[in-house]
């Protein structure tokens, strides 16, 4: 069991592959993809989000992803490819590992919002 944030991130990064923006874009065009923005709502309000992304702050992720939770979000389906991002890639790595632990088979950390937007992925207002 990890005893520090550094160890938690190392474990998450080992479990969840990191994809560059170009590969994320290619997966998005194939369909059956869930894009999850795990930044806090205030961050999303300030900058927008990747088009089509579902914003679920890291603190609510387990409740939205678990089909047995009264707070489950129907967008979370275990047969979808899940692309997770945050501001820099740290929170998305941790969330990606959580999703894998919950039985989501295909999960990728696609890094930070700014990196994705600068690479030309379409954005939208929150």
C-alpha positions, 0 to 999 in steps of 0.5 A: 500500500502506498505511503506517499503521494509520490508512491500513489502516482507511481502506482497509478502511472504504472497501471494507467497508460498515458496517451499523447493528444494525437492518440487521444484524438484518434480514439475519440473519433472511433466512438464508444468513448467517455471523456472525463474531466476531473478538475474542480468545477471552478477550473472548468468554468475558468477555462472550458473543457474538451468538447463532449467531456463529462466533468466529474471532480475527483472527489465525486468520481467513485460515486459517479462511476459505480453503477450501484451508487445513487449518484451514478452517472449513466455516461459511465459504462464499463464497455467504453474506452475512458479518457481522463484528464485534469490540469496536469495529469496527476489527478487523472492518473489517480482517477484512472487507477480508481476506474481500473480498480472498479472494473473499467477495462480500457482507461487512459490518462490523456494528461492536462487540459492545456496540453490537449487544447494547445494540441488542437482538441476542440473545446467548449464552454462549461 
